[in-house]
Amino acid sequence: MPDLVAHAAGRSDRGRVREVNEDRVLLLDAVGHGAALYAVADGLGGHAGGDVASTLAVETLETQVRLLLGQHISPAEALVEAFRRANAAIYAGAQGPDRPGMATTCTAVLLQRGEVIVAHVGDSRAYLLRGPQTRQLTIDHSLAGELARHGELADGDVRNHAQRHVLTRALGTAREVEIDSAPEPLRPGDVLVLTTDGLHNAVPPAEIGRVVRTARDLDEACRVLVGLANARGGVDNASAVLVRVSAGWPGRALRALAPLALAAFVAGGLAAYRLEHAYFLGIRGDHVAVMRGVPGRLLGVPLSGVMKITPVPLTQIPPAYRGWLSRGIPTPSPEAAESMLHGLLSAGAR
């Protein structure tokens, strides 16, 4: 599918507890030969050099993927080989007296011609958002993850397990490392989400998907996701990279006609259906309200109505989320809108 293009945003934050940000993100919309490369890395070793390890990882990926693609190596082979070279560089650096034991996780995606190659070592993650679904593309190389895969620990207990930070694989811990890699076909509208554990331990997959789908753009989604991790304690560095895949030409031209087609459908009666079956959390006066319909207007006519004005004043909502709320936060039901409101209030209380 050569008519797909990728655009990305990323954000990394030290959090509220750690003194140093050992996370690194990589965003390259063009790495050569029609390819794009994105990654997150979470360094291990603290003052022993976790930030050095994660920096080595993303810098090696950038230079080596570009080099290998220029030698006409396939994207899948290029990404895995770049991981091997990153592991060798970090392992060599960890043998000296200054940074013993430094290592890093790394999750990266290389996109070319409508397909993505996912490569991964450690407990950083990659998700694919397609329509209403959020699917994890990687497995955690951690002791808690292994216990869950062997049925000795429930999936829902992994986030709170005492040994969730004990890794079974990382770049730099050994001369050779096993690298998970797999292709994934993409469609226009798909969003890839890369996270370090400081983010996905605080924000579960369903909530990550909801934030990405309702944010104004990828930059806002990154800010909200990192903000939620900090609001819930900020106990670790938190990073997110979001990659949206859209149609190139001629797909973009066809998509540009979609608003006209939508307006025609609305004029023919679609608006009535949407008003009856869609909901969102919004603002009415100076209070939060549960609304029926969709945010916005058509030819000056509002496409929504008030179902319930809650007793929660807008001043109780954290400032970081008021803009998001003013644009309307779509939800599948009135009950989901109430749940979203409780989540916003909880984030402000922490």
C-alpha positions in Angstrom: 0.0 0.0 0.0 2.3 2.8 -1.2 -0.3 5.6 -0.6 0.1 5.6 3.2 2.0 8.4 5.0 2.9 8.6 8.7 2.9 11.6 11.1 3.9 11.4 14.7 4.2 13.2 18.0 6.1 12.3 21.2 6.5 13.4 24.7 8.8 12.3 27.6 8.7 13.5 31.2 10.8 12.9 34.3 7.8 12.5 36.5 7.4 13.6 40.1 9.8 11.3 41.8 12.9 10.5 39.7 15.8 13.0 39.6 16.8 12.1 36.0 14.8 11.2 32.9 16.2 8.0 31.6 13.6 7.7 28.8 14.3 8.6 25.2 12.0 9.0 22.2 12.8 8.9 18.5 10.6 10.5 15.8 11.8 10.3 12.2 9.0 10.8 9.6 11.7 10.3 6.9 14.6 8.0 7.5 15.3 7.4 3.8 13.9 5.2 1.1 10.3 6.1 1.9 10.6 4.8 5.4 9.8 6.3 8.8 11.2 5.2 12.2 9.9 5.8 15.7 11.0 4.4 19.1 10.9 4.7 22.8 13.7 3.5 25.2 13.7 3.3 29.0 17.2 3.2 30.5 18.2 1.1 33.4 21.0 1.7 35.9 20.2 5.0 37.4 23.3 7.1 37.9 25.3 4.2 36.5 24.1 5.3 33.1 20.5 4.5 32.3 20.2 7.7 30.4 23.4 7.0 28.5 22.1 3.5 27.5 18.7 4.8 26.2 20.5 7.6 24.3 22.8 5.0 22.7 19.8 2.9 21.7 17.9 5.6 19.8 21.0 7.1 18.3 22.2 3.8 17.0 18.8 2.9 15.6 18.7 6.2 13.7 22.2 5.9 12.1 22.1 2.2 11.5 18.6 1.9 10.0 19.4 4.7 7.6 22.7 3.0 6.7 21.2 -0.4 6.2 18.3 0.7 4.2 20.8 2.6 2.0 22.5 -0.8 1.4 19.1 -2.2 0.2 18.6 -4.4 3.3 14.9 -5.2 3.8 13.2 -3.1 6.5 12.7 -6.2 8.7 16.3 -7.2 8.6 17.5 -3.6 8.9 15.6 -3.0 12.1 16.7 -6.2 13.8 20.3 -5.7 12.8 20.1 -2.1 14.1 18.9 -3.5 17.5 21.8 -5.9 17.5 24.3 -3.1 16.9 22.6 -1.0 19.6 22.9 -4.0 22.0 26.6 -4.3 21.2 27.3 -0.6 21.7 25.5 -0.6 25.1 27.1 -3.8 26.3 30.6 -2.5 25.4 29.9 0.7 27.3 28.7 -1.3 30.4 32.0 -3.2 30.7 33.9 -0.1 31.9 34.1 1.0 35.5 32.0 4.2 35.0 28.7 2.6 34.0 28.6 -1.1 35.1 25.2 -2.7 34.5 23.7 0.0 32.3 21.0 -1.3 29.9 17.8 -0.2 28.3 14.5 -1.4 27.0 13.6 -0.4 23.4 10.5 -0.7 21.3 10.7 0.6 17.7 8.5 0.6 14.6 9.8 1.0 11.0 7.1 1.9 8.5 7.4 1.5 4.7 4.8 1.0 2.0 1.8 0.4 4.3 3.5 -2.1 6.5 5.1 -1.7 9.9 7.9 -3.8 11.4 7.8 -3.9 15.2 11.0 -4.7 17.1 11.1 -5.0 20.8 13.3 -5.8 23.8 12.1 -5.2 27.4 8.9 -4.0 28.9 8.2 -0.9 26.8 5.2 -1.5 24.6 3.6 -0.9 21.2 -0.2 -0.8 20.7 -2.3 -0.6 17.5 -5.4 1.5 17.6 -7.8 0.6 14.9 -11.4 1.8 15.1 -12.7 1.2 18.6 -10.1 -1.5 19.3 -6.8 -1.1 21.2 -4.4 -4.1 20.6 -1.0 -4.7 22.3 1.5 -5.7 19.6 4.4 -6.6 22.0 4.8 -8.8 25.1 6.5 -7.6 28.3 9.9 -9.2 28.8 9.5 -9.1 32.5 9.2 -11.6 35.3 5.6 -10.6 35.9 4.8 -10.8 32.2 6.3 -14.4 32.1 4.2 -15.4 35.1 1.0 -14.1 33.3 1.9 -15.9 30.1 2.3 -19.2 32.0 -1.1 -18.7 33.7 0.5 -18.1 37.2 -0.7 -14.5 37.3 -3.8 -12.8 36.1 -3.3 -10.2 33.4 -5.0 -7.6 35.5 -2.5 -8.2 38.3 0.6 -7.5 36.2 0.5 -3.7 36.7 0.6 -4.0 40.5 2.9 -7.0 40.8 5.9 -6.5 43.1 8.3 -7.9 40.4 6.9 -6.1 37.4 10.1 -4.2 37.0 12.3 -7.3 37.0 13.2 -7.7 33.3 14.1 -11.0 31.6 15.6 -9.2 28.5 17.1 -5.7 27.9 19.7 -4.2 25.5 23.1 -4.2 27.0 22.8 -6.9 29.7 24.5 -9.6 27.5 26.7 -9.9 24.5 23.8 -11.4 22.5 20.1 -10.6 23.0 16.9 -12.2 21.6 14.9 -9.5 19.7 11.2 -9.9 19.0 10.2 -8.6 15.6 7.1 -9.0 13.5 5.3 -7.3 10.5 1.9 -5.7 10.9 -0.2 -4.5 7.9 -1.6 -1.0 8.3 -4.7 0.8 7.2 -5.5 4.6 6.8 -6.6 5.9 10.2 -4.6 3.4 12.3 -2.6 4.9 15.2 0.5 3.2 16.7 1.2 4.0 20.3 4.7 3.4 21.9 5.0 3.7 25.7 7.5 3.2 28.4 6.3 1.4 31.6 6.0 4.6 33.5 3.1 5.5 31.3 1.3 2.2 30.7 1.6 1.2 34.3 -0.4 4.3 35.2 -2.7 4.5 32.2 -4.4 1.2 31.1 -4.8 0.4 27.3 -8.5 1.2 27.2 -7.9 4.7 28.6 -4.9 5.2 26.2 -7.2 4.5 23.3 -9.9 6.8 24.6 -7.5 9.7 25.0 -6.0 9.3 21.6 -9.4 9.0 19.9 -10.9 12.1 21.6 -7.9 14.4 21.6 -7.7 17.3 19.1 -4.4 16.0 17.7 -1.5 13.8 18.5 0.4 16.5 20.4 -2.6 17.0 22.7 -3.0 13.3 23.2 0.7 13.0 24.3 0.3 15.8 26.8 -2.8 14.3 28.3 -1.3 10.8 28.5 1.8 12.0 30.3 -0.2 14.3 32.4 -2.4 11.4 33.6 0.7 9.4 34.5 2.0 12.4 36.6 -1.4 13.0 38.1 -1.4 9.4 39.3 1.8 9.7 41.2 4.4 10.3 38.6 6.5 7.6 40.2 8.6 6.9 37.0 9.7 8.6 33.8 6.8 8.5 31.4 7.0 8.6 27.6 4.7 8.2 24.6 5.1 8.3 20.9 1.9 8.4 18.7 2.0 7.6 15.0 -1.0 8.2 12.8 -1.2 6.6 9.4 -3.2 8.4 6.7 -3.8 8.0 3.0 -1.4 9.6 0.6 -2.4 10.6 -2.9 -4.9 9.7 -4.3 -6.3 8.5 -1.0 -6.0 12.0 0.5 -8.0 13.4 -2.3 -10.8 10.9 -1.7 -10.7 11.6 2.0 -11.0 15.4 1.3 -14.4 14.8 -0.2 -15.6 13.0 2.9 -16.9 16.2 4.6 -19.1 17.0 1.6 -20.5 13.4 1.6 -21.1 13.7 5.3 -23.0 16.9 4.9 -25.2 15.3 2.3 -26.0 12.4 4.5 -26.8 14.7 7.4 -29.2 16.7 5.3 -30.9 13.5 4.4 -31.5 12.5 8.0 -28.3 11.2 9.4 -28.2 14.0 12.0 -31.3 12.6 13.7 -29.8 9.2 14.1 -26.6 10.6 15.5 -28.4 12.8 17.9 -30.3 9.8 19.2 -27.3 7.4 19.5 -24.2 9.4 20.3 -23.2 11.0 23.6 -20.4 13.2 24.9 -19.2 14.9 28.1 -19.3 18.7 27.6 -20.0 22.0 29.3 -23.3 23.9 29.8 -23.0 27.2 31.5 -20.4 26.8 34.2 -21.1 23.1 34.9 -20.1 19.8 33.3 -23.0 18.3 31.3 -23.8 14.9 29.7 -24.8 15.6 26.2 -26.7 13.6 23.5 -25.5 14.0 19.9 -22.2 15.2 18.6 -20.2 18.3 19.3 -20.4 21.2 16.8 -22.9 22.8 14.5 -24.1 22.3 11.0 -25.1 25.5 9.2 -25.4 27.2 12.6 -27.6 24.4 14.0 -26.3 22.6 17.1 -26.0 18.8 16.7 -26.4 18.1 20.4 -28.7 18.5 23.3 -28.4 18.4 27.1 -29.2 15.1 28.8 -28.1 16.1 32.3 -26.3 19.0 33.9 -24.1 17.6 36.6 -23.5 19.3 40.0 -19.8 19.5 39.1 -18.6 23.1 38.3 -16.0 23.6 35.6 -13.6 25.0 38.2 -13.3 21.5 39.8 -11.9 20.1 36.5 -8.0 20.3 36.3 -7.0 23.1 34.0 -5.1 20.7 31.7 -8.4 18.9 30.8 -10.8 21.9 30.4 -9.9 22.5 26.8 -10.5 18.9 26.0 -13.8 19.0 27.8 -14.9 22.2 26.0 -14.5 20.5 22.7 -16.6 17.5 23.9 -15.3 14.1 24.9 -17.3 11.4 23.0 -18.4 8.4 25.0 -20.5 5.3 24.0 -23.2 5.9 26.7 -24.4 8.3 29.4 -22.9 5.9 31.9 -19.5 6.1 30.2 -19.7 9.9 30.3 -20.3 9.8 34.1 -17.3 7.4 34.4 -15.1 9.8 32.4 -16.1 12.7 34.7 -15.1 10.7 37.8 -11.8 10.0 36.1 -11.1 13.6 35.4 -12.0 14.5 39.0 -9.8 11.8 40.4 -6.9 13.0 38.2 -7.2 16.5 39.7 -7.3 15.1 43.3 -4.0 13.3 43.1 
